[in-house]
């Protein structure tokens, strides 16, 4: 029996009675137009699995009526629904981390709320985990994105594979599944700038990738701008590799050697032909090129230093305003005055989960 199979059996055996087998974490940010369609497809898809499950919705500071719709859905299916409401917009990956901390299942899946990854595909990931895999990545089949998004994604995939040991064919697909030991390891990680699929890959013993269907976004628009995508890939590169720093070290060595050769050529030329004013603009061009490389290298170094600075401040990664769960809780004075959460359902409030004593929250979206 493989190590992954043993780990899976151990996790299942250690699960307390009443623990759901499957947990699905869904970050939500201004998804009001599409939530009804998500509910209509997600719950029947999970019911059809014939397994115990729970769905953990995480509202990432939505400004529309997403929280209201989530609360109403919680009241309709409180037995399998949890809702985590963050105190602000902390970014997709921090929202997923907040959901991970609320999950109880032995198999934990992530799914976007935009329905581009059909909920009906969840069964394929669960089956792959039943086969003994502790990490299930996905590859979007017939990807329904713009040409620019597809080309940029392929380019970043190739760059990442050359600079890290992480192998992901389709890093942008968030429909993924993780075993309980990996989720526990992720919850213990306190990185502010990270990429969850890549971090989980480092902890996996028996990863696998499968193909899943992909659909066009039915309503709304992508919450990721071009700048967000660039920043996310910077997080991926700087969080899992120091290859960029090594590249600039090699460039520095090469430029130093070329500069020494150029100085030698100019000295020989001066001795043989005498001083001259020709070639000044060539020297200017070379100087500007070297200055550009230097500034770019300093900027790259600044990216690493900036992330170190954010990490050592030890501020919470996110703040939880409230958690809606079906379990009865001890009556207490409500900590949230948010009228969107007012209902007869039990509300468990919590503050600050992350890495350290409370402080200013860092926004990542």
C-alpha positions in Angstrom: 0.0 0.0 0.0 1.3 3.5 -0.9 2.2 6.1 1.7 -0.6 8.3 0.4 -3.1 5.5 0.9 -1.9 4.9 4.4 -2.1 8.6 5.2 -5.7 8.7 3.8 -6.8 5.7 5.9 -5.2 7.2 9.0 -7.0 10.5 8.4 -10.4 8.7 7.9 -9.9 6.6 11.0 -8.9 9.6 13.2 -12.0 11.6 12.1 -14.5 12.0 15.0 -18.0 10.8 14.6 -20.2 13.2 12.7 -17.3 14.6 10.7 -18.3 15.1 7.0 -16.2 13.3 4.5 -16.1 16.1 1.9 -15.6 19.8 2.6 -16.0 22.4 -0.2 -14.5 25.9 0.3 -15.9 28.7 -1.9 -14.6 32.3 -1.7 -17.2 34.9 -2.6 -16.5 38.4 -3.6 -19.4 40.5 -5.1 -21.0 37.4 -6.6 -24.6 38.4 -6.0 -25.8 37.9 -9.7 -24.5 34.3 -9.9 -25.1 32.9 -6.4 -28.6 31.6 -7.1 -27.3 29.5 -10.1 -24.4 28.3 -7.9 -26.7 27.1 -5.2 -29.0 25.4 -7.8 -26.1 23.3 -9.2 -23.8 22.8 -6.2 -26.1 21.2 -3.7 -27.6 18.6 -6.1 -24.1 17.8 -7.4 -22.9 17.1 -3.8 -26.1 15.3 -2.8 -25.6 12.9 -5.8 -22.2 11.8 -4.4 -24.0 9.9 -1.6 -21.4 11.1 0.9 -21.5 13.3 3.9 -20.4 16.8 3.1 -20.3 20.4 4.1 -19.9 23.7 2.2 -18.0 26.6 3.6 -18.7 29.9 1.9 -16.3 32.7 2.7 -17.4 36.2 2.0 -14.3 38.3 1.2 -15.7 41.8 2.0 -18.4 41.8 -0.7 -20.1 45.2 -1.2 -23.3 43.8 -2.8 -25.9 41.5 -1.3 -23.7 38.4 -1.4 -23.7 38.1 2.4 -27.5 38.3 2.6 -27.9 35.6 0.0 -25.4 33.4 1.8 -27.3 33.8 5.0 -30.5 32.9 3.4 -29.0 29.8 1.9 -27.5 28.9 5.3 -31.1 29.0 6.7 -32.3 26.7 3.9 -29.6 24.1 4.4 -28.0 24.7 7.8 -27.0 21.0 8.2 -24.4 21.2 5.4 -23.7 24.9 5.1 -21.3 27.2 6.9 -20.7 30.9 6.2 -17.6 32.8 7.1 -17.8 36.6 6.9 -14.5 38.4 6.7 -14.1 41.9 8.1 -12.8 43.3 4.8 -11.4 42.3 1.4 -8.2 40.3 2.1 -7.9 38.5 -1.3 -8.9 35.1 -2.7 -6.2 33.1 -1.1 -6.6 34.6 2.3 -10.3 33.9 2.1 -9.6 30.3 1.2 -7.3 30.0 4.2 -10.1 31.3 6.4 -12.3 28.6 5.0 -9.7 25.9 5.6 -9.7 26.7 9.3 -13.5 26.0 9.4 -13.4 22.7 7.5 -13.8 19.4 9.1 -13.8 17.0 6.2 -11.1 14.4 5.4 -11.2 15.6 1.7 -11.2 19.3 1.2 -12.0 20.9 -2.2 -11.8 24.5 -3.4 -14.2 25.9 -6.0 -14.7 29.4 -7.4 -18.2 30.9 -7.2 -18.3 31.9 -10.9 -19.3 28.4 -12.1 -16.5 28.4 -14.7 -15.5 25.1 -13.0 -18.8 23.1 -13.0 -19.7 21.7 -9.6 -20.7 18.5 -11.3 -16.9 17.8 -11.8 -16.4 17.5 -8.0 -17.1 13.7 -8.2 -14.0 13.2 -10.4 -11.7 14.8 -7.7 -13.3 12.7 -4.9 -12.7 9.6 -7.0 -9.1 10.5 -7.5 -8.6 10.9 -3.8 -10.3 7.6 -3.2 -7.6 6.1 -5.4 -5.0 7.2 -2.9 -3.9 10.6 -4.0 -3.5 13.3 -1.4 -3.5 16.2 -3.8 -5.6 16.5 -7.0 -4.9 19.2 -9.4 -7.0 20.0 -12.5 -6.5 20.9 -16.1 -9.2 22.9 -17.8 -10.4 21.1 -20.9 -11.4 23.4 -23.8 -10.7 26.5 -21.7 -13.2 29.2 -22.1 -11.0 32.3 -21.6 -9.7 35.1 -23.8 -6.7 34.5 -26.0 -4.6 36.8 -23.8 -5.4 34.9 -20.6 -4.6 31.6 -22.2 -1.3 32.8 -23.7 -0.2 34.6 -20.5 -1.1 31.5 -18.4 1.0 29.2 -20.6 4.0 31.6 -20.4 3.8 31.8 -16.6 3.5 28.0 -16.4 6.7 27.5 -18.4 8.5 30.2 -16.4 7.4 28.7 -13.1 8.5 25.2 -14.1 11.9 26.4 -15.0 12.5 28.3 -11.7 10.8 26.0 -9.2 10.3 22.3 -8.7 6.5 22.7 -8.7 4.8 21.0 -11.6 1.3 22.3 -12.3 -0.1 22.2 -15.9 -2.8 24.7 -15.2 -2.0 26.9 -12.2 -5.1 29.1 -12.7 -7.7 26.5 -12.1 -8.8 26.6 -8.4 -11.0 23.4 -8.6 -8.6 21.3 -6.5 -8.7 18.7 -3.8 -6.5 18.2 -0.7 -6.2 15.5 1.9 -6.7 16.4 5.6 -3.0 16.2 6.4 -2.2 18.8 3.7 -5.0 21.1 5.0 -3.5 20.8 8.5 -0.1 21.7 7.2 -1.5 24.7 5.2 -3.3 25.9 8.4 0.0 25.9 10.2 1.7 27.9 7.5 1.6 31.6 8.2 2.8 33.1 4.9 1.2 36.4 3.8 2.2 36.2 0.2 1.6 32.7 -1.1 -0.1 30.6 -3.7 -2.2 27.8 -2.2 -2.0 25.2 -5.0 1.8 25.5 -5.1 2.2 25.5 -1.4 0.0 22.4 -1.1 2.1 20.7 -3.9 5.2 21.0 -1.7 3.4 19.1 1.1 1.9 16.4 -1.1 3.3 12.9 -1.3 1.2 11.5 -4.1 -0.2 14.3 -6.3 -2.1 13.8 -9.5 -3.7 16.0 -12.2 -7.0 15.3 -14.0 -8.9 17.0 -16.7 -12.1 18.8 -15.9 -14.7 20.7 -17.9 -14.6 24.5 -18.1 -17.4 26.9 -18.9 -17.8 30.6 -19.7 -18.5 32.9 -16.9 -22.3 33.1 -16.9 -22.7 36.5 -15.1 -20.5 39.2 -13.7 -16.8 39.7 -14.5 -13.5 38.4 -13.3 -12.3 40.1 -10.1 -8.6 39.8 -11.2 -7.2 42.7 -13.2 -4.0 42.5 -15.2 -2.1 44.0 -12.2 -3.6 41.4 -9.9 -2.5 38.6 -12.2 1.1 40.1 -12.4 1.2 40.4 -8.6 0.0 36.9 -8.1 2.7 35.5 -10.3 5.3 37.6 -8.4 4.0 36.0 -5.3 4.4 32.6 -6.9 7.9 33.3 -8.1 9.3 35.0 -5.0 7.5 32.7 -2.6 8.8 29.4 -4.0 12.2 30.2 -5.6 15.2 32.5 -5.4 16.0 31.8 -9.0 15.4 35.5 -10.0 18.1 36.6 -7.6 20.5 34.0 -8.9 19.8 35.1 -12.5 20.8 38.6 -11.7 23.9 37.4 -9.9 24.9 35.6 -13.1 24.0 38.7 -15.2 26.2 40.8 -12.9 29.2 38.4 -13.4 28.6 38.4 -17.2 28.4 42.2 -17.4 31.5 42.6 -15.3 33.4 40.3 -17.7 32.1 42.2 -20.7 32.9 45.5 -19.1 36.5 44.4 -18.4 36.9 43.2 -22.0 35.5 46.6 -23.3 37.9 48.5 -21.1 40.8 46.4 -22.5 39.7 47.0 -26.1 39.4 50.8 -25.5 42.9 51.0 -23.9 44.5 49.1 -26.7 42.7 51.3 -29.2 43.9 54.4 -27.4 47.5 53.2 -27.4 47.4 52.3 -31.1 45.2 55.0 -32.5 45.4 57.8 -29.9 42.5 59.5 -28.2 39.3 60.2 -30.1 35.8 61.4 -29.5 34.0 58.9 -31.7 31.8 56.3 -30.1 30.5 58.5 -27.3 26.9 57.7 -28.1 27.7 54.0 -28.2 29.1 54.3 -24.7 26.0 56.2 -23.6 23.8 53.4 -25.0 25.8 50.8 -23.1 25.7 52.9 -19.9 21.9 53.3 -20.2 21.5 49.6 -20.7 23.6 48.7 -17.7 21.6 51.3 -15.6 18.3 49.7 -16.7 19.5 46.2 -15.7 20.7 47.6 -12.4 17.4 49.3 -11.6 15.4 46.2 -12.6 17.7 44.0 -10.4 17.2 46.4 -7.5 13.4 46.2 -8.0 13.5 42.5 -8.0 15.5 42.5 -4.7 13.0 45.0 -3.4 10.2 42.5 -4.1 11.9 40.0 -1.8 12.7 42.6 0.9 9.1 43.9 0.8 7.7 40.4 1.4 10.1 39.9 4.3 9.0 43.2 5.7 5.3 42.2 5.5 6.0 38.9 7.1 8.0 40.1 10.1 5.3 42.6 11.0 3.3 39.6 12.0 0.0 41.2 11.4 -3.1 39.0 11.1 -3.6 37.6 7.6 -7.4 38.2 7.8 -10.1 39.1 10.3 -13.2 37.1 10.8 -16.3 39.1 11.5 -18.7 36.2 12.0 -19.2 32.5 11.3 -22.7 31.1 10.7 -22.9 27.5 11.8 -25.7 25.1 12.7 -24.2 24.1 16.0 -25.8 25.6 19.1 -23.5 28.1 20.8 -23.5 29.7 24.2 -25.5 33.0 24.2 -23.3 36.0 24.1 -23.5 39.7 23.3 -23.4 40.0 19.5 -20.0 41.2 18.3 -21.2 42.3 14.9 -23.7 45.0 14.1 -23.9 44.0 10.5 -27.6 43.9 9.6 -26.9 41.5 6.8 -26.2 38.8 9.3 -29.3 39.4 11.5 -31.3 36.2 11.5 -32.6 33.5 13.9 -29.7 31.3 13.0 -26.8 30.9 15.5 -23.9 33.1 14.8 -20.4 32.4 16.2 -18.2 35.4 16.1 -14.4 35.3 16.0 -11.6 37.8 15.6 -8.3 37.6 13.9 -6.9 34.5 12.7 -3.6 34.6 11.2 -0.1 34.7 12.6 0.1 37.1 15.4 -1.5 39.7 17.7 -4.2 41.9 16.1 -3.1 44.8 14.0 -3.9 46.4 10.7 -5.1 44.0 8.1 -3.2 43.6 4.9 -5.4 43.7 1.8 -4.3 41.4 -0.9 -6.9 41.5 -3.6 
